[in-house]
């Protein structure tokens, strides 16, 4: 029997743009990210919901192929030629200057920044350009309490500086909310946003889909499939994952391992084709970038996320909603998705033996997989609906609009 992940769509009111102008003079909203893939794959449903709520939505990021889908839906894209995910201070400064010019030309009423780098220079540039309202979504502080002191000091100092330029900080993770409060970000700016996914798209698969996808992938009857979905960067824990599954594949004939994700040369820690070839040599199957992860989850039996750093991992939420038990590292973000021994198993980061042991346990225990999967789906239905995130963001916009109107009235 198919279990549809229950969407909270019908029980969550999506506010209209109460803080916006009339439809003849709508509030102009500009979302800024590093890359266009973030705009479409991570923010696409939100941006379309903001448009439907009456906002004039624009986007800005490095140029790329993913912005076309948004543009086709009436959401213009403004390319930032110098935006990059790589460590490049010169290009970051040039991107900030590009943004400042864009803000002065487009004159948005609200600028909403995302990702670590545009989240910093975008907030500063927006304030310098006198954008009326500046919002930032904190998808995950780029430092954790376990990081070395120099990294924490530099990241926290930049975030504190940038937060001084915003009106609202929408924070996905409660652990980051506590950190920002300790750094002195005013509580009046901080809002817990959470994170969500499309529960109509990601849900327990229809009968027959599992067998069809497994046949496409060449999975044999009776094999237990361990899957991972994520960019091919070492920060995602692939070193520990490959070590763990190499040892498991050597002794468990029933095991199959599938990795979904694209190379990411802009990051400082990318896997190379030689790294992928070495993993393929021991039996790991790589599928590259895919636009149909919901189909691929149907073929999996266990989902693994061995990351060293996460904000609030979308792929783990998707896997949970699709009815998979999860093995994840015990870090910020993963702890929000996985409840140990209830919806999955948490293991220490950078510990291949602990990861191997947890995967091995679930490969050999069908009953445990089913128990964890059922609870994971229930948690996803209750907590991970993206309509809740959309409603909270629109509420923040509306509140800012009312406050701006009140300030203008008091100055008259």
C-alpha positions in Angstrom: 0.0 0.0 0.0 1.3 3.4 -0.9 1.6 5.9 2.0 1.3 9.4 0.7 3.3 11.9 2.8 0.7 14.2 4.2 1.2 17.8 3.1 0.4 20.6 5.5 -0.6 22.7 2.6 -4.3 22.7 3.4 -3.7 23.6 7.1 -1.1 26.4 6.6 -2.4 29.8 5.4 -0.1 31.3 2.8 -0.5 35.1 3.4 -1.0 37.4 0.5 1.5 40.3 0.3 0.0 42.4 3.0 3.2 44.4 3.2 3.2 44.8 -0.6 1.8 47.5 -2.9 -1.2 46.9 -5.0 -0.9 44.6 -8.0 -0.4 47.8 -10.2 2.5 48.7 -7.9 3.8 45.5 -6.4 6.6 45.1 -3.9 9.8 44.4 -5.8 11.7 41.4 -4.1 15.2 40.4 -5.1 16.7 37.0 -3.9 20.5 36.7 -4.1 22.4 33.4 -4.2 25.9 32.3 -5.3 24.7 30.0 -8.1 21.5 29.6 -10.1 21.2 26.0 -9.2 20.3 27.2 -5.6 17.7 29.5 -7.0 15.9 26.8 -9.0 16.5 23.6 -7.0 16.5 24.9 -3.4 14.4 28.1 -3.6 12.2 27.5 -6.8 9.0 26.6 -5.0 9.4 29.5 -2.6 10.1 32.0 -5.3 7.0 30.9 -7.3 4.9 31.1 -4.1 6.1 34.7 -3.4 5.2 35.6 -7.0 1.8 34.1 -6.5 1.4 36.1 -3.3 1.6 39.3 -5.3 5.3 40.2 -5.1 7.4 41.2 -8.2 10.1 38.6 -7.7 13.6 39.0 -9.2 16.8 36.8 -8.7 20.5 37.3 -8.9 23.4 34.8 -9.0 26.2 33.7 -11.2 25.0 32.9 -14.7 24.0 29.3 -15.5 21.4 27.0 -17.1 19.0 26.7 -14.1 17.8 30.3 -14.2 15.9 29.8 -17.4 13.1 27.8 -15.7 12.4 30.6 -13.3 12.6 33.2 -16.1 10.0 31.1 -18.1 7.7 31.5 -15.0 8.0 35.2 -15.0 10.8 35.5 -12.5 13.7 37.5 -14.1 17.3 36.6 -13.4 20.2 39.1 -13.2 23.6 37.5 -13.7 26.5 38.3 -11.5 29.5 37.7 -13.6 31.9 37.6 -10.6 29.9 35.5 -8.2 31.8 32.2 -7.3 31.8 29.5 -4.7 35.6 29.4 -4.8 37.8 31.2 -2.3 38.5 34.3 -4.3 38.5 37.6 -2.4 39.0 39.7 -5.5 36.0 38.2 -7.3 33.9 38.5 -4.1 34.7 42.2 -4.0 33.8 42.5 -7.6 30.5 40.6 -7.0 29.7 42.9 -4.2 30.2 45.9 -6.5 28.0 44.3 -9.1 25.3 43.8 -6.6 25.5 47.4 -5.4 25.0 48.6 -8.9 22.1 46.2 -9.4 20.4 47.4 -6.3 20.8 51.0 -7.4 19.4 50.3 -10.8 16.6 47.9 -9.9 15.7 49.6 -6.7 14.1 46.6 -4.9 11.9 47.2 -1.9 13.3 44.0 -0.3 16.6 42.2 -0.8 16.7 38.6 0.5 20.2 37.0 0.6 21.2 33.4 0.9 24.4 31.2 1.1 27.5 32.2 3.1 29.3 34.6 0.7 26.4 36.6 -0.8 24.8 36.5 2.6 27.7 38.6 3.9 28.6 40.9 1.0 24.9 41.0 -0.2 23.6 42.4 3.1 26.4 45.0 3.3 25.9 46.1 -0.3 22.1 46.3 0.1 22.5 48.5 3.1 25.0 50.7 1.3 22.6 51.0 -1.6 19.9 52.1 0.9 17.6 49.2 0.1 14.6 49.7 2.4 14.4 46.2 3.8 17.1 43.5 4.0 16.4 39.9 4.9 18.9 37.1 5.2 18.3 33.3 5.4 20.9 31.6 7.5 21.1 28.2 5.8 23.9 27.1 8.1 26.7 29.1 9.7 30.0 28.2 7.9 31.6 27.4 11.2 30.6 25.0 14.0 31.6 24.8 17.7 34.0 22.0 16.9 35.9 24.0 14.3 39.3 25.6 15.1 39.2 29.0 16.8 40.6 31.0 13.9 37.8 29.7 11.6 35.1 30.4 14.2 36.4 33.9 14.9 36.5 34.9 11.3 33.1 33.4 10.3 31.4 34.7 13.4 32.9 38.2 13.0 31.7 38.4 9.4 28.2 37.2 10.3 27.9 39.7 13.1 29.0 42.5 10.9 26.6 41.5 8.1 23.7 41.0 10.6 24.1 44.6 11.5 23.0 45.4 8.0 19.8 43.3 7.9 16.3 43.8 9.3 15.5 40.1 9.8 17.6 37.0 10.1 15.6 33.9 9.1 17.6 31.0 10.6 16.9 27.4 9.5 18.6 25.6 12.4 17.8 26.2 16.1 21.5 25.6 17.0 22.5 28.5 14.7 19.8 30.6 16.3 21.4 30.1 19.7 24.9 30.9 18.3 23.7 34.1 16.7 22.0 35.2 19.9 25.3 34.6 21.8 27.1 36.7 19.2 24.9 39.6 20.1 22.5 39.6 17.1 19.4 41.4 18.5 16.6 39.0 19.3 14.2 41.3 17.5 15.9 40.3 14.3 16.1 36.6 14.8 13.3 34.2 13.5 13.4 30.4 13.5 12.6 29.5 9.9 13.2 25.7 9.8 13.4 24.0 6.4 11.1 22.0 4.2 10.5 20.1 1.0 7.7 19.4 -1.4 5.8 16.5 0.3 3.7 16.0 -2.8 6.8 15.3 -4.8 8.8 13.4 -2.1 6.7 10.7 -0.7 6.4 6.9 -0.4 6.7 5.7 -4.1 3.8 4.2 -6.1 3.7 0.4 -6.4 5.9 -0.8 -9.2 8.3 2.2 -9.2 10.8 0.6 -7.0 11.2 -2.5 -9.2 11.3 -0.3 -12.4 14.1 2.0 -11.1 16.1 -0.9 -9.7 15.9 -2.6 -13.0 17.2 0.6 -14.7 20.1 0.6 -12.3 20.9 -3.1 -12.8 20.1 -3.9 -9.2 19.6 -7.6 -8.6 16.6 -9.1 -6.7 17.3 -9.3 -3.0 20.1 -6.7 -3.0 20.1 -4.0 -0.3 20.8 -0.6 -1.8 22.7 2.0 0.2 22.3 5.4 -1.5 23.8 8.8 -1.1 22.8 12.1 -2.8 25.0 15.2 -2.7 27.6 17.2 -4.5 30.9 15.4 -5.0 32.9 17.3 -2.5 34.9 15.8 0.4 32.9 17.9 2.9 30.0 15.6 2.3 32.0 12.8 4.0 32.7 10.7 0.9 36.2 9.7 2.3 34.5 8.0 5.3 31.7 6.7 3.2 33.9 5.1 0.5 36.0 3.5 3.3 33.0 2.1 5.0 31.3 0.7 1.9 34.5 -0.7 0.4 34.8 -3.0 3.5 31.1 -3.8 3.4 31.1 -4.7 -0.3 34.0 -7.0 0.3 32.0 -9.2 2.7 28.3 -8.6 1.9 27.3 -9.9 -1.5 23.8 -8.6 -1.1 24.9 -5.0 -0.9 24.8 -2.4 -3.7 25.9 1.2 -3.3 24.7 4.2 -5.4 25.9 7.8 -5.4 23.9 10.6 -7.0 25.7 14.0 -7.4 27.7 16.2 -9.7 31.3 17.3 -9.6 31.7 20.7 -8.1 35.0 22.3 -9.2 34.2 25.6 -7.7 34.6 24.3 -4.2 38.0 23.9 -2.5 37.6 20.2 -1.8 36.2 18.6 -5.0 36.4 14.9 -5.8 38.2 14.2 -9.1 37.4 11.8 -11.8 40.2 9.6 -10.5 38.6 9.6 -7.0 35.3 8.4 -8.6 37.1 5.8 -10.7 38.7 4.4 -7.5 35.4 4.0 -5.8 33.8 2.5 -9.0 36.6 -0.1 -9.0 35.3 -1.5 -5.6 31.7 -1.5 -6.7 30.2 2.0 -6.1 27.8 3.1 -8.9 27.8 6.8 -9.7 24.8 8.4 -11.5 26.0 12.0 -11.7 23.6 14.9 -11.5 19.9 13.8 -11.8 16.7 15.8 -11.9 14.6 12.9 -10.6 15.9 12.1 -7.1 12.4 11.2 -6.0 12.5 8.2 -8.4 16.0 7.2 -7.2 15.0 7.2 -3.6 12.4 4.6 -4.5 15.3 2.2 -5.4 17.1 2.7 -2.1 16.8 0.7 1.1 19.1 2.9 3.3 20.1 6.5 2.9 23.5 7.7 4.1 24.7 11.3 4.8 28.2 11.3 6.2 28.7 15.1 6.0 31.2 17.1 8.1 29.0 20.2 7.9 25.3 20.8 7.2 22.8 23.5 7.8 19.5 21.6 7.5 20.1 18.9 4.9 17.4 18.8 2.2 18.5 15.4 0.8 18.0 13.7 4.2 14.5 15.3 4.5 13.7 14.0 1.0 14.9 10.5 1.9 12.8 10.5 5.1 9.7 11.6 3.3 10.3 8.8 0.7 10.3 6.2 3.5 14.0 5.5 4.0 15.9 4.9 7.2 18.9 7.3 7.5 22.4 6.9 8.7 23.8 10.3 9.3 26.6 12.1 11.1 25.8 13.5 14.6 26.2 17.2 13.6 24.1 20.3 13.5 21.4 19.9 10.8 21.5 16.1 10.7 20.3 16.1 14.3 17.2 18.1 13.2 16.3 15.4 10.6 17.4 12.2 12.3 16.4 11.1 15.8 18.8 8.4 16.8 17.3 4.9 16.8 13.9 6.3 16.0 14.1 7.6 12.4 17.6 6.5 11.7 21.1 6.2 13.2 23.5 9.0 14.1 27.3 8.3 14.1 30.3 10.6 14.9 31.6 12.6 12.0 34.8 11.5 10.3 34.6 8.0 11.8 34.5 5.4 9.0 34.3 2.5 11.4 31.2 3.8 13.2 29.6 4.6 9.8 30.4 1.0 8.6 29.0 -0.5 11.8 25.7 1.5 11.5 25.2 0.7 7.8 26.1 -3.0 8.4 23.5 -3.2 11.2 20.7 -1.9 8.9 21.8 -4.0 5.9 21.3 -7.1 8.0 18.1 -6.1 9.9 15.1 -5.7 7.7 12.8 -5.2 10.7 14.9 -2.3 11.9 14.9 -0.7 8.5 11.1 -0.9 8.4 10.7 0.5 11.9 13.0 3.5 11.3 11.5 4.2 7.9 8.0 4.4 9.2 9.0 6.9 11.9 11.1 8.9 9.4 8.1 9.3 7.1 5.9 10.4 10.0 8.4 12.9 11.1 8.8 14.3 7.6 5.0 14.7 7.3 4.8 16.5 10.6 7.8 18.8 10.4 9.2 19.2 6.8 6.5 20.7 4.7 7.9 23.6 2.7 4.6 25.5 2.8 5.4 26.2 6.4 8.7 27.8 5.4 6.9 29.8 2.7 4.3 31.1 5.2 6.9 32.1 7.8 8.9 34.0 5.2 5.8 35.8 3.8 4.9 36.7 7.4 8.3 38.3 7.9 7.9 40.3 4.7 4.5 41.5 5.7 5.7 42.4 9.2 8.6 44.4 7.8 6.2 46.2 5.4 3.9 47.2 8.3 6.9 48.4 10.3 8.2 50.4 7.3 4.7 52.0 6.8 4.5 52.8 10.5 7.9 54.5 10.4 7.0 56.5 7.4 3.8 57.6 9.1 5.6 58.7 12.2 8.0 60.8 10.2 5.2 62.8 8.5 
